C-alpha cells in the first residue's frame, strides 16, 4: 500500500460488490470484517484482500472517504457537546435564576447557546390575559399569520383559515404560526401594553422584533428548530414546552455515525421540559428545537431582536450547490 | 505505469469535492484554471461522479452542510461574546468551579498556582536532569526540521539518546524545532526515571490521584523554538508548565471548518504563516493566544485547535485522566485520510540524522 496505483487499475469485483465495499468503507467498517464477509460469500481470502487493497488505493475512493470521514467527525463533535452537557447535569432542567442581569443573560446563556428562563422581565401584565385564542382567531378575521414549518415562516394565510384547518386535523399543517405585532391596527392595544424586557432585547417594541405566536393543539407535533434566538412567553396562564438541544441535530435527522450509534449511544435526543407562567419568558437558543405540549391552544409573545452586537444570529438551511471546494492540491 | 502523485491528488480532490456536494461545473472551472487538460478534466470528473464511493458519500452532503451551518452559528455567538479571543487566567480555582465553568462548558482556562506543591517546581531543569539521569537513554523526535509536518510523521523521527547528550544539544542549539522529547516517548513510564514521577503531584480534585496508571501522565522536554503546529486532541488535556515558557494559540472546536483539517487531526494552516489567499476561512477563526509559564496549568478542551511554541527551554507535564466518573470525553471518529503509514499521496523525506552539538 506504499506505492501509487497503476493508471489503469481496475477491481476484479462486480459493480454490486464494489458498491457494497465502498459503502462499508465509508461507514468505517474495519477491513478485517469486510474480508471475512467476502470470504464467507465464497471469495478466496487472497483475492478478497487484494481487491480491498485495490479499492483502498483508488484516489476516487480516498476522496469520497475523506468527505465521509469529515461528516462523521462533525457528528462526533456534536456528540462530545452532548456528553459534556449531560455530565454537567444541565440536561435536567432549564435554569430559572432568581436574579439575572442582562450581562449574565448574554454571557452565560445567549452566547453559549444555552436556554434560560427570564422571570419578571415583562412589566404591566394585568391586561395581557384578555388576549385569548378565541379573541384572536374568532374576531380578527383578516389577521394574516405565517405557519412555521421547519422553523421557517411560510406563506401567510388568515388566522381563521389556519385555525379551522388545524382543528380539522389537517396533516402536515404547522401547529405554530406567528405574526408581527406592530403591523396590524387591531393588535395595537396588545402592543401598547407590552414593554420589551429592558437590557435583554433591542430598545423599543419596534426594534425588539415583537411577534404574536399562536400554538394550536397538534397530535404529537414534531419539534421545530429555532432558526433564530427567541425570547418566548405565554400571554396568559401556564404553558409547557419541550426543548431539544441544538447538538442533537444528527439524532433528530435520523443519522449518527456508525461509531456513535452503538446500542449504548443510540439513545433518544435529550429533551428538557419547561413550564412557563406569565410574565416568564424562555430564551430558546438558535438551533435548539421546541415542541408543543399543549392540551389547549394558546397565545405567546416573542421578542426576536437582542441587545447584542448583532440583533440576532440565524441558522440558515444551506442551499444546494453552496458547498465551497477545498483548496486545490499543491504542485 | 503508475499514476503520478499530481494525478493521484487531483483525482482525490475531485472525488472529495463531488462527495462534499460541490458541483461538477465549479470543479471543472477550477481544474481549467489550474491548467488541467479540458479533455482529461472532464473524463476524471465523469469517472469520479460514477464511482460507487462518491455516489454513496454524496447523499451525506446536505446533512454535513446543515451541521456546518450550526457550527457557524456557535462561532458567530462566540465572536459576539467577551470570551472571543481571550483565555481566562484564574488563581485558586476550585475543582468544582473548574469543571462547571470550564471543563463542561468546553472552554480553556489557565490556572495559576496549581503546581505549588510540586517538588519538580524547584528541582527540575535541563542541568539537573543531565546530572541525575545523564546515562539514561531517552527516545526523542529528531530531524523535525527536515520535513514539513514532523508531528504527522512522528513515528519516522524516533531516535534514542542519552539524557546528558540530549541536554548538551538542547543548550547548544539555542533555538530550534529540530528535536523534541514529546509525550509519545512515555518517559514517565521509564523505571530509570521513576524519581521524576515522584516529584510531581496530581492536582487534587482535578485529575485522578494515581499517576502510575498507563497513559495518564506525560512529559514534554525540548529546546526553545519547538513548534507543534495547529492540531486538536481527541481528549481533554490538562497542560502543566514546570520550566520555561510556552506560547499557545487556541481556536474553538466549532471552528473546525476554518482550520482546513486535511489530514488526521492536523490543520493545513501554519500558525506562523497562514497564507490568507490559500486559506481564507482561517482569517475568520477566533484565535486566542496565551503564554503559560512555570506553575501555570492550561485546560485544552477536547477538539480545540491549538499550536504551541516554546519560548525557552521547556519542561511540561500533561494529564488526561480527570477526576470524574466518566474520565474523559473522546472525539471519535476524528482521523481524516489514511493513517500516516498508508498515506501514499506524499513522498516522505527520509529523516536526517541529528545535527552535531554546537552545529
Boltz contact constraints between the chains, C-beta under 6 A:
constraints:
  - contact:
      token1: [A, 1]
      token2: [B, 342]
      max_distance: 6.0
  - contact:
      token1: [A, 4]
      token2: [B, 2]
      max_distance: 6.0
  - contact:
      token1: [A, 4]
      token2: [B, 3]
      max_distance: 6.0
  - contact:
      token1: [A, 4]
      token2: [B, 8]
      max_distance: 6.0
  - contact:
      token1: [A, 4]
      token2: [B, 344]
      max_distance: 6.0
  - contact:
      token1: [A, 5]
      token2: [B, 3]
      max_distance: 6.0
  - contact:
      token1: [A, 6]
      token2: [B, 2]
      max_distance: 6.0
  - contact:
      token1: [A, 7]
      token2: [B, 1]
      max_distance: 6.0
  - contact:
      token1: [A, 7]
      token2: [B, 3]
      max_distance: 6.0
  - contact:
      token1: [A, 18]
      token2: [B, 52]
      max_distance: 6.0
  - contact:
      token1: [A, 19]
      token2: [B, 52]
      max_distance: 6.0
  - contact:
      token1: [A, 22]
      token2: [B, 52]
      max_distance: 6.0
  - contact:
      token1: [A, 22]
      token2: [B, 53]
      max_distance: 6.0
  - contact:
      token1: [A, 22]
      token2: [B, 56]
      max_distance: 6.0
  - contact:
      token1: [A, 23]
      token2: [B, 56]
      max_distance: 6.0
  - contact:
      token1: [A, 26]
      token2: [B, 56]
      max_distance: 6.0
  - contact:
      token1: [A, 26]
      token2: [B, 57]
      max_distance: 6.0
  - contact:
      token1: [A, 59]
      token2: [B, 8]
      max_distance: 6.0
  - contact:
      token1: [A, 59]
      token2: [B, 11]
      max_distance: 6.0
  - contact:
      token1: [A, 59]
      token2: [B, 12]
      max_distance: 6.0
  - contact:
      token1: [A, 60]
      token2: [B, 11]
      max_distance: 6.0
  - contact:
      token1: [A, 60]
      token2: [B, 15]
      max_distance: 6.0
  - contact:
      token1: [A, 60]
      token2: [B, 48]
      max_distance: 6.0
  - contact:
      token1: [A, 60]
      token2: [B, 51]
      max_distance: 6.0
  - contact:
      token1: [A, 61]
      token2: [B, 53]
      max_distance: 6.0
  - contact:
      token1: [A, 62]
      token2: [B, 12]
      max_distance: 6.0
  - contact:
      token1: [A, 63]
      token2: [B, 12]
      max_distance: 6.0
  - contact:
      token1: [A, 63]
      token2: [B, 15]
      max_distance: 6.0
  - contact:
      token1: [A, 63]
      token2: [B, 16]
      max_distance: 6.0
  - contact:
      token1: [A, 64]
      token2: [B, 15]
      max_distance: 6.0
  - contact:
      token1: [A, 64]
      token2: [B, 19]
      max_distance: 6.0
  - contact:
      token1: [A, 64]
      token2: [B, 53]
      max_distance: 6.0
  - contact:
      token1: [A, 64]
      token2: [B, 54]
      max_distance: 6.0
  - contact:
      token1: [A, 64]
      token2: [B, 57]
      max_distance: 6.0
  - contact:
      token1: [A, 66]
      token2: [B, 16]
      max_distance: 6.0
  - contact:
      token1: [A, 66]
      token2: [B, 336]
      max_distance: 6.0
  - contact:
      token1: [A, 66]
      token2: [B, 337]
      max_distance: 6.0
  - contact:
      token1: [A, 67]
      token2: [B, 16]
      max_distance: 6.0
  - contact:
      token1: [A, 67]
      token2: [B, 19]
      max_distance: 6.0
  - contact:
      token1: [A, 67]
      token2: [B, 20]
      max_distance: 6.0
  - contact:
      token1: [A, 67]
      token2: [B, 57]
      max_distance: 6.0
  - contact:
      token1: [A, 68]
      token2: [B, 57]
      max_distance: 6.0
  - contact:
      token1: [A, 69]
      token2: [B, 336]
      max_distance: 6.0
  - contact:
      token1: [A, 71]
      token2: [B, 60]
      max_distance: 6.0
  - contact:
      token1: [A, 71]
      token2: [B, 64]
      max_distance: 6.0
  - contact:
      token1: [A, 72]
      token2: [B, 333]
      max_distance: 6.0
  - contact:
      token1: [A, 73]
      token2: [B, 334]
      max_distance: 6.0
  - contact:
      token1: [A, 74]
      token2: [B, 67]
      max_distance: 6.0
  - contact:
      token1: [A, 76]
      token2: [B, 331]
      max_distance: 6.0
  - contact:
      token1: [A, 76]
      token2: [B, 332]
      max_distance: 6.0
  - contact:
      token1: [A, 76]
      token2: [B, 333]
      max_distance: 6.0
  - contact:
      token1: [A, 77]
      token2: [B, 303]
      max_distance: 6.0
  - contact:
      token1: [A, 80]
      token2: [B, 302]
      max_distance: 6.0
  - contact:
      token1: [A, 80]
      token2: [B, 329]
      max_distance: 6.0
  - contact:
      token1: [A, 80]
      token2: [B, 331]
      max_distance: 6.0
  - contact:
      token1: [A, 83]
      token2: [B, 329]
      max_distance: 6.0
  - contact:
      token1: [A, 84]
      token2: [B, 104]
      max_distance: 6.0
  - contact:
      token1: [A, 84]
      token2: [B, 106]
      max_distance: 6.0
  - contact:
      token1: [A, 88]
      token2: [B, 104]
      max_distance: 6.0
  - contact:
      token1: [A, 111]
      token2: [B, 77]
      max_distance: 6.0
  - contact:
      token1: [A, 111]
      token2: [B, 81]
      max_distance: 6.0
  - contact:
      token1: [A, 113]
      token2: [B, 77]
      max_distance: 6.0
  - contact:
      token1: [A, 246]
      token2: [B, 70]
      max_distance: 6.0
  - contact:
      token1: [A, 253]
      token2: [B, 63]
      max_distance: 6.0
  - contact:
      token1: [A, 259]
      token2: [B, 332]
      max_distance: 6.0
  - contact:
      token1: [A, 259]
      token2: [B, 333]
      max_distance: 6.0
  - contact:
      token1: [A, 286]
      token2: [B, 73]
      max_distance: 6.0
  - contact:
      token1: [A, 287]
      token2: [B, 70]
      max_distance: 6.0
  - contact:
      token1: [A, 287]
      token2: [B, 73]
      max_distance: 6.0
  - contact:
      token1: [A, 308]
      token2: [B, 80]
      max_distance: 6.0
  - contact:
      token1: [A, 309]
      token2: [B, 80]
      max_distance: 6.0
  - contact:
      token1: [A, 313]
      token2: [B, 73]
      max_distance: 6.0
  - contact:
      token1: [A, 313]
      token2: [B, 76]
      max_distance: 6.0
  - contact:
      token1: [A, 313]
      token2: [B, 77]
      max_distance: 6.0
  - contact:
      token1: [A, 315]
      token2: [B, 69]
      max_distance: 6.0
  - contact:
      token1: [A, 315]
      token2: [B, 73]
      max_distance: 6.0
  - contact:
      token1: [A, 316]
      token2: [B, 69]
      max_distance: 6.0
  - contact:
      token1: [A, 318]
      token2: [B, 65]
      max_distance: 6.0
  - contact:
      token1: [A, 318]
      token2: [B, 69]
      max_distance: 6.0
  - contact:
      token1: [A, 321]
      token2: [B, 23]
      max_distance: 6.0
  - contact:
      token1: [A, 323]
      token2: [B, 20]
      max_distance: 6.0
  - contact:
      token1: [A, 323]
      token2: [B, 21]
      max_distance: 6.0
  - contact:
      token1: [A, 323]
      token2: [B, 22]
      max_distance: 6.0
  - contact:
      token1: [A, 325]
      token2: [B, 17]
      max_distance: 6.0
  - contact:
      token1: [A, 325]
      token2: [B, 22]
      max_distance: 6.0
  - contact:
      token1: [A, 327]
      token2: [B, 278]
      max_distance: 6.0
  - contact:
      token1: [A, 328]
      token2: [B, 34]
      max_distance: 6.0
  - contact:
      token1: [A, 329]
      token2: [B, 9]
      max_distance: 6.0
  - contact:
      token1: [A, 329]
      token2: [B, 13]
      max_distance: 6.0
